Amino acid sequence: MERPLSSPISVRLDDTTRELLEREARERKIGLSALLREIAVAAGKEARRRRTRQQMQAVADHIASSPEAREFFEFWGTPTAEL
């Protein structure tokens, strides 16, 4: 599901980087702005995954260091797909 695009942004690139990206865009048969959008979306998704992993690690660290948290986790157990 595609989301509507928001307002445009401006990015300054040095000539070498711009030429490299324009060449990549031509090879993919897309425009430079489409390539930059793909790169930005991929970077955003990776940043979200990294934050999620960091948050999950913080929860795991808390459970490992807190007897109360371990007890709570052990009482409720691990979620399963069974309903």
C-alpha positions, -999 to 999 in steps of 0.1 A, spaced: 0 0 0 16 32 -11 12 63 10 7 97 -5 39 117 -7 44 147 16 61 179 7 94 178 -13 128 183 4 160 197 -11 193 178 -8 227 192 -18 251 167 -33 286 172 -45 291 167 -82 307 133 -80 280 119 -58 252 133 -80 268 118 -111 271 84 -94 235 85 -83 223 97 -117 241 68 -134 226 44 -109 191 58 -116 196 56 -154 207 19 -150 175 12 -131 155 32 -156 141 55 -129 145 92 -121 170 105 -97 143 116 -73 128 81 -73 162 66 -65 168 90 -37 133 82 -24 141 45 -24 173 51 -6 157 73 20 128 48 26 152 19 30 173 40 55 142 49 74 131 13 77 166 2 88 166 30 115 132 17 127 144 -19 129 176 -7 147 155 12 173 132 -18 177 162 -41 183 176 -16 208 143 -14 227 140 -52 227 175 -54 241 167 -29 268 137 -50 279 158 -81 279 185 -64 299 159 -52 324 143 -87 327 178 -102 332 187 -77 359 154 -75 378 141 -104 399 106 -88 398 107 -86 360 119 -121 357 92 -134 380 65 -115 360 79 -128 327 81 -164 341 45 -162 354 30 -149 322 53 -170 300 61 -166 263 33 -157 240 22 -185 216 1 -186 185 -25 -208 202 -58 -192 209 
